[in-house]
Structures are given as structure tokens and as C-alpha cells.
Amino acid sequence: MPSFARWRARGSGVRVTGTLTARAAAVTSLVAVLSVLATALVAVPVAVRVANREVKESLSREATLVADLLATRTGDGDALVRRMRKRGFDIYLVVAGRASRGGLPDPVLRTLASGGSVEPRIARVAGRTRLISGKPVPGRPGNGVVLTASPVTGTAAAVWSRLWLALLAGLLTGLAAGPSLARRLVRPIRQAAHAASRLSAGDRSVRLATNGPAEAADLADAINNLAEALTTSEGRQRDFLLSVSHELRTPLTTIKGYAEALADGVIGPDGAQRAGQTVLSEAERLDRLIADLLVLARLEAADLPVEFLAVDLAQLVTAAGEAWGGRYAAAGVPLRVEVPPDPVQAVTDPGRVRQILDGLLENALRVVPPGAPVVLAAGLRRRDLATVEVRDGGPGLTDDDLAVAFQRGALYRRYRGIRKVGSGLGLAMAARLARRLAGEIEAGHAAEGGARFVVSLPVARPSADAAGSPRRRHGDP
């Protein structure tokens, strides 16, 4: 079984390698790195805005302080300017609506001249982008002070310079946690792969624990159900092969015995005709068994052709009754045909319906004792459903038998050696044929005392999906 760690993409010509564990670890590390980068991308603008807000608040406080000093003192303004510049601020004094030097925007001068304050904001001062804040000098109309400072631009570089620490920490954390997490995630897949390998090797005792995440439990359930289904299927196949081999061996033994007797001269001319008839009868029995097996195989492979036509089931049932009348009469079993006076129209394959009826009539003839009736009938169950049925006065079926009547070989295994049985294929084949015709078959108890089999067929043309095959004929039977 190829390892799931290395596989070839069919049809693409691309070979994909590497374990799922390694990929999960790599993805975990990549996610950690991307998370740190995304956090930094969000944090840098926020840090810049916070730093600029702090500078604006500081400008506003300092501008208010300087304005108050100018209102209470008549000291040297030049000394005050030098002190502010040492603290990182650039100062403009406004006297009678005019700045001590050029560069201030006119709206700022007009605001201070009118006695208003200039709230901290970004403005162009002397051709540069600056943060400014202006305050009027109390008690001195037209006078004021403006402080400016450079906006924060180095915060982004500072954040990025420290980012490598967080990036390295996130990367190391991802590399450490990734392999452990990946192994935990991949463990159910490895267990399922190992279980599948054991199943392919013939070990049907494989069972997986259904614990862990829901997806892992679903995978384990699927493997367990597959193991149980394989066990059941192989058991049925063994039983079926045993029953078929028994059915094949019986006529072969008879044919071989008569052939040896004829070859050794044990059977003289007087008994040759009877021996030939026996050999022919057993050969026909083998032929029917092989034909049934072939039909079942084609039905299970869904390649048995069907041809949907408008059919009068009453006429088809009448023809089947006439064909089987001689054999039933020779066996002492009365065969009665019941059809309504009007046609029973259906859209189906008449040859396949006749195949179903022939199988049911042969089964009835095998089990019904002389004198017990067999009824072949046609009718309408609903406006969209027509039926054909076979009822008999034989030993019938129990309720338990009805539940498994159409399982291949089920009734054969139950009644082999107890009463006359066929190969165990007829009813299974009838059920598959009915489904192929977009119909169904039911088993029940007949009013005559035996078994009752009813085949329901559509009156209108079935769809291709319902019929299990295209509407047109696509092969010979």
C-alpha cells in the first residue's frame, strides 16, 4: 500500500512529497510569524498616533504655561524662547496680531489676534510639517504665543527595531508546538492507513477506537463499518459458493455416473434412452444454473440491457400461462390465469418481465404438491402502478422467511434437505430484475395457502436513473 507521505497526482504529472506532519508544523510556524507581523502592522500606526497625541497634549500645556508667564512677567522674551528650544519646542511670540518672525499661517495669527486659542494640530510652518498649539496672553489683547514641535516619525522604526524579538519568540513557539500538534492531528490518519493495510491483507478483525475529535471518530467509524461489511460480505460469498458448488456437484455426479456406466457397458441398449434422458435433464439443470449466475453477475454489474416498451401485462400473463400449462398439467398442478377484461398497460421490458415470471413459476412448480393450485394474475394497483403476481398453494413462507426471501441463497440454506429447493438464485435474480425495471417485488402469504409474489411496474415511462439504465436499448440480452 503506498505511503500517504508520498503520492503522485494522477493525470497532472506533478509529484507531491513530504509528510503531513512536516507540512502541519510548517504551517503552524508560518501562522505564528504572520500573526506577529499582523500585530506589528496594527501596532505601529497605533503607537504613532498615541505618541503624537502625547506631543499635542504637551504642546498645549506648555503653550498655556508660557502665555501665563508672559501675562505676569515683563521679563526677557528672548530668554524664554531659548529655554523652550532647549526643551525641543520652537516658539513664536505674537504681539498686536503680528508674529515675532515669519512662517506662521495667517489663520493662526487671526485666531490669536481675536483672542482665541489654536488647538493642537498639524500645520505647515515655515514650509515644514509641524505640530502647533497657540494660546492668547491673558489681559493683553492681540498678543499670544505659538509653540511648534516635530511630529513623531521615528516610532515606526523603533517598533520595527524591536519586532525581531517578538518574531523570533513566535517562530520558536510555532516550531516547538507545531510538530507536537501535527503528530496529534495526523495520528488518526496513520491509524486508519494501518487499518486499511491490514484489511487489504485479509485481516477482518481490525477495529479502531472511536474517541478523539469528531472527524477522527467519523473516520474510525467508517473503517469499522467497512471491516464489518467485508466480514458479512465474505461470509455470504462463502455460503453462496458452498451452495452453488453443491448444486453443481449433484448434476455433475449424475452425469458422470451415467457416462461411466455407458462407457463400461453396464447400461445396455434398452436403458440407453433412459440414461440419455437423465443426462440431458441434468445438463439442462446445469445450463439453467449457469445462466442464472450470469444474469446475476450482469445485474450486479448494471450492464444488463433493458428496453422499455408499452406492454399489455394481461396479454403477457396469458401467454406465459399457455407456455407453462403443459408442464403444470404433466405434474398434476392446476395453473389458473386471472386477468381483467381490459388491458393492463405498463411501460417495461416484456422479455425481462417474462424472465421474472418464468423464474417464479418454476419455483412454484418445484415446491407445490400435485393438486394444489398456482395462480398467475395481472392487474392495476394504482393508476400509475400495474402488477403481475404468482400465488400458490404450496408450503408457503414464514414471516421470518419473507424478511430474507430475496437474499441470495437464504431460503436455500434454510430448507436444503427439508423440502425441495432450487439453487437459491431465482428470487434474488427476480428482485434485481424488478429494480432494474424501475419496479419492485414483494413476498407475502397467498389466499391459496402458500406464497405470494407481486411484481409492481410503472405505467408511465420511468426515468433513466429510476430504471438503472438508459431508456434506449444499448445491447443484446
Secondary structure as UniProt FT lines:
FT   TURN            4..5
FT   STRAND          6..8
FT   TURN            10..12
FT   STRAND          15..17
FT   HELIX           20..72
FT   HELIX           77..86
FT   TURN            87..88
FT   STRAND          90..95
FT   TURN            96..97
FT   STRAND          98..99
FT   HELIX           106..113
FT   TURN            114..115
FT   STRAND          118..125
FT   TURN            126..127
FT   STRAND          128..136
FT   TURN            138..139
FT   TURN            141..142
FT   STRAND          144..149
FT   HELIX           155..200
FT   TURN            201..202
FT   HELIX           214..264
FT   HELIX           269..300
FT   TURN            301..302
FT   STRAND          309..312
FT   HELIX           313..331
FT   STRAND          335..338
FT   STRAND          345..348
FT   HELIX           350..367
FT   TURN            370..371
FT   STRAND          374..382
FT   TURN            383..384
FT   STRAND          385..392
FT   HELIX           399..404
FT   TURN            405..406
FT   TURN            408..409
FT   HELIX           410..415
FT   TURN            416..418
FT   HELIX           426..436
FT   TURN            437..438
FT   STRAND          440..445
FT   TURN            447..448
FT   STRAND          451..458
FT   HELIX           464..467
//
